[in-house]
Amino acid sequence: MHKVTIQPQWTISGPEGAALAQRLVDLLVGVHDHGSLLAACNAANVSYRHAWQLLREGEALMGAPLLVMSRGKGSILTPLGDKLVWADRRIRARLSPVLDSLASELEAEIEKVSSPTAPLLRIHANHGFAVEALRSRLLASGVPNEFRYCGSVEAVAALHNQVCELAGFAVPIGEFEPPVVEHYRPWLSARPYRLIQVAVRSQGLMVAPGNPKKVYEPKDLARPGIRFINRQPGSGTRLLLDLLLQQAKVAPARISGFEQCEYTHAAVAAFVASGMADVGYGVETPARQFKLDFIPSQRERYFLLCDERSLERDDVKGLLDLLGGAAFKSAVDALPGYQADDAGRVFTLDEAFATFRARAPRKAAVRRTG
């Protein structure tokens, strides 16, 4: 199967029409990551001389310095240079899943033309890092597929409407499992479904290093002066947070920024890391990637839901082999906050959720006569 790659790109143009070079932005990101211009040049394969030329052109365009050289301390970004770095990271965190979905759609369209008889495995799922690892391995294995990132409710509704073969969503472990399962029940009860476990992951609060605002639990989000960044309605993370706030008796209206939303965990982490919010809620992996502190609160299982008849498809059998393989499990276990527990195991709804067992319909008693 052909692989399509789409990368986000952005520019800033001055009054005369000259644009800030993307290569310069990449260099500034490298300085932020490595602490020196020389190390950034080596990472980007750019000569030191060319890097200084890019810097001079960028500073002339922006009308302010972007970098300060400090003897014995390497290179330090100015506030403007730092803003450009975080603009780039927020753009990539926000747009990359959208562009990945578009790339997958284009791959599927190419596959339909080049191999019209090959079945296409359609997967709708909310964005997550274990799902990213699965998509990479499906592409490498040559299994024709179409990935579409969306909210959890949208994913299970798509399966219910037979728009896809697999729908990804997460369910908390413990006290919040019953209300979350009840939330999805209208779509889960329609047909004989099976659950394929992908991973177990941790959700929690993402805060600046050292937790300067002393945010430790959901009730702290309502304190004056705390700026929050949320996930969008329809996502599993938003549903879990809503339940946590109900438990803590915190009205969403008391939380500054509650209605401001991002569509991925990485975008939430980038928002906090850039200083535009004090705290967000999401999985641990992007918090560590953006060097934030992470305060875990809930563990949850991530599943792919499918019609039981789909388990007989060769491509689904191939997916199960990938999930149960050492390469996938190693990749997931390397993600902070993720474990590949029971990856590839298939459950019935009754086996997975005590809520379904408790509400299983009883057979009517047969009255004997005569």
C-alpha positions in Angstrom: 0.0 0.0 0.0 1.4 3.4 -0.9 2.1 5.8 1.9 1.0 9.5 1.7 2.7 12.1 3.9 1.3 15.6 4.5 3.3 18.0 6.7 1.9 21.3 8.2 3.7 24.4 6.9 3.2 28.0 7.9 4.8 31.3 7.1 4.9 34.9 8.4 5.2 37.6 5.7 6.5 41.1 6.2 5.0 44.3 4.7 7.2 43.9 1.6 6.1 40.4 1.1 9.2 38.6 2.3 8.4 35.4 4.3 10.1 33.9 7.3 12.0 30.8 6.2 10.7 27.5 7.5 14.4 26.4 7.8 14.8 29.2 10.3 11.8 28.0 12.4 13.3 24.5 12.4 16.6 26.0 13.6 14.9 27.8 16.4 13.1 24.6 17.4 16.5 22.9 17.4 18.0 25.6 19.7 15.1 25.2 22.1 15.6 21.4 22.2 19.5 21.2 22.2 20.5 24.5 23.9 22.9 25.8 21.3 22.9 27.0 17.7 25.8 24.7 16.8 23.9 21.6 18.0 20.8 22.8 16.2 22.8 23.2 13.0 24.2 19.6 13.3 20.7 18.2 13.8 19.3 20.1 10.8 22.3 19.5 8.6 22.8 23.3 8.1 26.2 25.1 8.1 26.8 27.5 11.0 27.4 30.3 8.5 24.1 29.7 6.7 22.3 29.5 10.1 23.5 33.0 11.0 22.4 34.3 7.6 18.9 32.8 8.2 18.9 34.4 11.7 19.9 37.9 10.3 17.2 37.7 7.6 14.6 36.6 10.1 15.4 39.3 12.6 15.3 41.9 9.9 11.9 40.6 8.9 10.5 40.5 12.4 12.2 43.7 13.5 13.5 42.2 16.7 16.2 39.7 17.8 15.4 35.9 17.9 18.4 34.5 19.6 20.9 35.6 22.3 24.4 34.1 22.5 25.7 33.8 26.0 29.3 32.9 26.8 29.4 29.6 28.6 25.6 29.1 28.4 25.1 28.3 24.7 22.2 30.0 22.9 19.0 31.4 24.4 15.9 32.2 22.5 14.4 35.6 23.0 10.7 35.8 24.0 9.9 36.4 20.3 12.0 33.4 19.2 10.3 31.3 21.9 6.9 32.3 20.6 7.8 31.2 17.1 8.9 27.8 18.4 5.7 27.3 20.4 3.6 28.5 17.4 5.2 25.8 15.3 4.7 23.1 17.9 1.0 24.0 18.5 0.4 24.1 14.8 1.9 20.6 14.4 0.2 19.2 17.4 -3.2 20.5 16.3 -3.0 19.7 12.6 -0.9 16.5 12.3 -3.8 14.2 13.2 -6.1 16.0 10.7 -3.5 15.7 8.0 -2.8 12.0 8.9 -6.5 11.3 8.4 -6.4 13.1 5.1 -3.3 11.2 4.1 -5.0 7.9 5.0 -8.0 8.8 2.9 -5.8 9.5 -0.1 -3.9 6.2 0.4 -7.3 4.5 0.4 -8.4 6.2 -2.8 -5.1 5.2 -4.5 -5.5 1.7 -3.2 -9.1 1.4 -4.6 -7.8 2.3 -8.1 -4.5 0.3 -8.0 -6.0 -2.8 -6.3 -9.8 -2.6 -6.8 -10.5 -6.1 -5.6 -8.5 -5.8 -2.3 -10.8 -5.3 0.8 -10.1 -2.0 2.7 -10.1 -2.1 6.5 -11.7 1.1 7.7 -10.9 2.3 11.2 -12.4 5.3 12.9 -10.8 6.2 16.2 -10.1 9.0 18.6 -6.5 10.1 18.3 -4.0 8.3 20.6 -0.4 7.2 20.6 -1.1 3.5 20.7 -3.4 4.0 17.7 -0.6 5.8 15.9 1.7 2.9 16.5 -0.9 0.5 15.2 -1.4 2.6 12.0 2.4 2.6 11.4 2.5 -1.2 11.6 -0.5 -1.7 9.4 1.2 0.4 6.7 4.5 -1.5 7.1 2.7 -4.8 6.9 0.8 -3.8 3.7 -2.7 -4.3 5.1 -4.9 -2.0 3.0 -6.6 0.4 5.5 -8.2 3.8 5.9 -7.7 5.5 9.2 -9.9 8.4 10.2 -9.4 10.3 13.5 -12.6 11.5 15.2 -14.3 11.7 18.6 -15.1 8.5 20.4 -18.9 8.9 20.0 -18.4 9.7 16.4 -16.3 6.5 16.0 -18.8 4.1 17.6 -21.7 5.8 15.7 -19.8 5.2 12.5 -19.5 1.5 13.2 -23.2 1.4 14.2 -24.0 2.9 10.8 -21.6 0.5 9.0 -19.3 3.2 7.8 -16.3 1.4 9.2 -15.2 -2.0 10.4 -13.4 -0.9 13.6 -14.1 1.9 16.1 -11.7 3.0 18.7 -12.7 4.3 22.1 -11.4 4.2 25.7 -13.2 3.1 28.9 -11.9 3.9 32.5 -10.9 1.1 34.8 -12.8 1.2 38.1 -15.6 3.4 39.4 -16.1 5.4 36.2 -16.5 2.3 33.9 -20.3 2.0 34.5 -21.3 5.5 33.5 -18.9 5.5 30.5 -20.3 2.2 29.3 -23.8 3.5 29.7 -22.9 6.6 27.7 -21.9 4.3 24.7 -24.7 1.7 25.3 -27.0 3.0 22.6 -24.4 2.0 20.0 -23.1 -1.1 21.8 -26.4 -2.9 22.0 -27.4 -2.8 18.3 -25.6 -5.9 17.1 -23.3 -8.7 18.4 -20.1 -6.8 18.9 -16.6 -7.8 20.0 -13.9 -5.7 21.7 -10.2 -5.9 20.7 -7.9 -4.5 23.4 -5.2 -2.2 22.2 -3.5 -0.8 25.3 -3.9 0.5 28.9 -3.1 4.1 29.4 -3.0 6.8 32.1 -5.0 10.0 32.0 -4.2 12.9 34.3 -3.4 16.6 34.7 -0.6 18.2 32.7 1.1 21.1 34.4 4.2 23.3 34.0 7.4 21.9 35.5 7.4 22.1 39.2 3.6 22.6 39.2 3.9 26.3 40.2 0.1 26.8 40.5 -0.1 23.7 42.8 -2.9 22.0 40.8 -3.2 18.4 42.1 -6.8 17.4 41.5 -9.9 18.4 39.5 -11.4 20.6 42.2 -8.2 22.8 41.9 -9.3 23.7 38.4 -11.9 26.1 39.8 -9.4 28.1 41.8 -9.1 31.8 40.8 -6.2 32.5 38.5 -6.0 28.9 37.1 -6.2 28.8 33.3 -7.5 25.5 31.8 -7.4 24.1 28.3 -10.1 21.4 27.6 -10.7 18.6 25.1 -13.7 18.8 22.7 -17.1 17.5 23.5 -17.5 13.9 22.1 -14.0 12.8 23.1 -13.5 10.1 25.7 -11.2 12.4 27.6 -13.8 15.1 27.9 -16.4 12.6 29.1 -14.0 11.3 31.8 -13.2 14.8 32.9 -16.9 15.7 33.1 -17.4 12.7 35.4 -14.5 13.7 37.6 -15.9 17.2 38.0 -19.3 15.9 38.9 -17.7 13.7 41.5 -15.8 16.7 42.9 -19.0 18.9 42.7 -17.3 21.5 40.5 -19.5 23.4 38.1 -17.7 23.8 34.7 -18.8 27.4 34.6 -16.3 28.0 37.5 -13.3 26.9 35.5 -11.6 29.5 33.4 -11.0 28.2 29.9 -13.4 25.3 30.2 -15.0 26.1 26.8 -11.7 26.5 25.1 -10.9 23.2 23.4 -8.2 21.3 21.5 -8.7 18.2 19.5 -5.7 16.1 20.5 -3.7 15.3 23.7 -0.6 16.7 22.0 -2.3 20.0 21.3 -3.4 20.3 24.9 0.2 19.6 26.1 1.6 22.2 23.6 -0.9 24.7 24.8 0.2 24.3 28.4 3.9 24.1 27.6 3.6 27.4 25.6 2.4 29.1 28.8 -1.1 29.8 27.3 -2.7 27.7 30.0 -1.7 26.4 33.4 -3.2 23.0 33.2 -4.8 20.5 30.8 -6.2 17.0 31.1 -5.0 14.1 28.9 -2.6 11.2 28.5 1.0 11.1 29.8 3.0 10.7 26.6 2.7 14.2 25.2 3.1 15.7 28.7 6.6 14.0 28.9 7.3 15.0 25.3 6.8 18.7 26.1 8.6 18.4 29.4 5.6 19.0 31.6 4.8 17.4 35.0 2.1 14.8 34.9 -0.3 14.0 37.8 -2.1 10.7 37.0 -5.7 10.3 38.0 -7.3 7.4 36.0 -6.2 4.4 34.0 -8.3 3.2 31.1 -8.4 0.5 28.5 -8.4 1.4 24.8 -10.4 -0.9 22.6 -11.3 -1.4 19.0 -15.0 -2.3 18.6 -16.1 -4.5 15.8 -19.0 -6.7 14.6 -18.2 -10.3 15.6 -18.4 -11.3 11.9 -15.5 -9.0 11.1 -13.2 -11.3 13.1 -13.3 -13.7 10.2 -11.8 -11.2 7.8 -8.2 -11.8 6.8 -7.3 -8.2 7.4 -8.7 -8.2 10.9 -6.9 -11.4 11.6 -3.7 -9.7 10.4 -4.5 -6.7 12.7 -4.9 -9.1 15.7 -1.5 -10.7 14.8 0.1 -7.2 14.8 -1.4 -6.2 18.1 -0.2 -9.5 19.7 3.2 -9.2 18.2 6.4 -8.3 20.0 7.1 -5.2 17.8 3.8 -3.5 18.6 4.0 -4.3 22.3 7.5 -3.0 22.6 6.5 0.2 20.8 3.5 0.8 23.1 5.4 -0.1 26.3 8.0 2.6 25.4 5.3 5.3 25.4 5.1 7.0 28.8 1.9 6.1 30.6 1.0 3.2 28.2 1.1 -0.5 28.7 0.4 -3.1 26.0 -1.6 -5.3 28.5 -3.7 -7.9 26.7 -3.0 -6.2 23.3 -4.9 -8.2 20.7 -7.1 -10.1 23.1 -10.8 -10.3 22.0 -13.6 -9.8 24.5 -17.4 -10.0 24.5 -19.1 -7.0 26.0 -20.1 -9.2 28.9 -16.6 -10.3 29.5 -15.2 -6.8 29.4 -17.7 -4.8 31.3 -19.4 -5.8 34.6 -22.2 -3.3 33.7 -23.2 -5.5 30.7 -23.2 -8.6 32.8 -25.4 -7.0 35.5 -28.0 -5.9 32.9 -28.0 -9.0 30.8 -31.6 -9.9 30.1 -32.9 -13.0 31.8 -34.6 -15.7 29.9 -38.3 -15.9 30.6 -39.4 -18.8 32.6 -41.5 -21.5 30.8 -44.7 -22.4 32.6 -45.4 -26.1 32.7 -49.0 -27.2 32.5 -50.9 -30.3 32.9 
